[in-house]
Amino acid sequence: MRSSSFPKGALMAKKQPLPFPVFPHWYLKDLVGVLRDRKAQVVLLYGDVRCFLPNPTSRPGEKESYLEFPLFLRKALENGRMVLFYDIASGIQFLRPEMEAVFKQESGFQTPAPAGGDPIALARAELQQEKELPKDPEACLRLMDRVIKNTDKVTIVIRSAHFLAPHVGSQGTQMMNERVIIERLRNWSMDQDIRSRGNLVFLLTDEVAKVTEELRQGNTGVYQIYIPKPTFEERLAFLLTCHHPPAFPKGITLEMLVHATQGLSLRQMQEILDETRRHSDALNLSAIKKAKRKVLVDEYGDLMDIVEPARGLEDIGGLEHIKTFLAEVLHGIASGDHRLVPMGITLTGPPGTGKTAIVEALAYEAGFNFVKTKNIRSMWLGESEARMQKLVYALRDMAPVVVMNDEADLAEAQRDSPHGDSGVSERLMKMWMEFLSDPKIRGQVLVINCTNRPDRMDAALKRSGRSDEIILLPMPSREERDPIFRVMFKRHQVKTDITDLTPFVLATSGMSGADIEQVVLRAHRLASRENDGMVTGEILQNTIGDFIPGDNQQQIDMMTMAGLLACRSRRLLPRCTKEMVEHICARGLVPDMDRMVNQLRAHGLLT
Ligand code: ADP
């Protein structure tokens, strides 16, 4: 491939030390590598296609030290003989105006001016010259086809490739003109003439799953390159190059600032920094965090809730054995010993027992981003795969991140799969599994499944490696309710003169942590009406007497048994397991209890 005009500046820049400028790995290794080694002539670039790249011709500190990718491509291809850009809205645009006339001739759109001076033929040729090129993709690609196959040094950049060659999902069918376009692109990717002439086609899309699978399968010559969000080093270099020297308020370091921008593209960083600067001269970390949240919600809000973790393990009452386990995980994260960090954890237990609170505390203590996935099954089935793909890439980009996954969605999707969605759910599950099984995300993406019915969870999801530990959070024991009360008084700054909580701990048997929180808040309200807000023993006793727990005991017992049966580590069992099972047996609400008890015995869990 004779793409001699492709940016050498970038290759040279790599040798320079930080901070100026840092070219991303995908660019240096993947893109430049592919072109240098002539691996492909059609390259599908997806992900952050509007990323900024260092300007290959600028010097440090210059204004235009970074360029948006399409502009960067223009610069990089400056010496090309024929460079054109296409998108369905604007049609074909040329890098230099004189290229248009050449293209019109080479593509046969316009016949060459006749020799001999026949005035009618000349007038006709002039008219043709005035004629505008078509905009519709089929006609444009037909013209490009002639140029790319018959002439040298042609580069075509097709933006929003998903509009030309869309993925239609298992239920839809491609339209005829889309079929023609897809065939043409496939043909380009394998055409030897195009290759030997040193011609290149870039297909750009933000979401690869929106592009037809036919261009992504192994049997085409289309080479795929993912553009991830920038790394720590790239963000640091960008900040220092474009914003040096940033003014920091006291106590804020450059490192903290770079850390806070994790998950953002350089473009988004730029926008946020400009915005925060408009309001104050110094870079303000909390404003940046707030703006980042907004940007991420705009981008990924349809897939996940992005939560700012506000509470750590100190705010969890009881559950000491789980906290000890999590402290080991946190140590693994902090020390970089990722063998100590599980790929995934499943938390089980009845509602209100602190599963969400534990996940939040883990994210808080680790300093990770924290997201809760939403239902990834959209009504428009064909799109749900695209959404899953987007989710998986988003999570990689947001790393380090703690992901709380309400697996019920996926389990449900799995159960539905034979009925009428043509295996979409199975494919969703497979994509999620592949993500969870990727060793590269260990220590960076921590997926926590939360469920109160682990027996209904998909078996593949429970497999070791995807969910290394399954931990039950049961209704709190008597010993645990005391610290939970204390946490709640402190968390909500509720005044109390109670020193001995024993009677209240005894009176709240069968209540969850969430119930106790409610009780304390109600007591506070009552106290505010009766005195200056001081919760006395009498007020607390009355509130407890008035409180009706919401959940049905049979459900709670079944959830607890399902959680116990799913546990894989004796060390992570609740301290009071034996007593708990005895109580469940005595209540007699759970069917098939004997079999379950025998199973627990066989695992040595009731000794
Ligand atoms: P789950 O996810 O298990 O349904 P949550 O974590 O959402 O429950 O808990 C509901 C509320 O109860 C939250 O405010 C949470 O902080 C609180 N909570 C439950 N258990 C505990 C506990 N052991 N320690 C501290 N707070 C708790």
Boltz pocket constraint, residues with backbone or C-beta under 6 A from the ligand:
constraints:
  - pocket:
      binder: B
      contacts: [[A, 315], [A, 316], [A, 317], [A, 318], [A, 319], [A, 349], [A, 350], [A, 351], [A, 352], [A, 353], [A, 354], [A, 355], [A, 356], [A, 357], [A, 358], [A, 450], [A, 484], [A, 487], [A, 512], [A, 513], [A, 514], [A, 515], [A, 517]]
      max_distance: 6.0
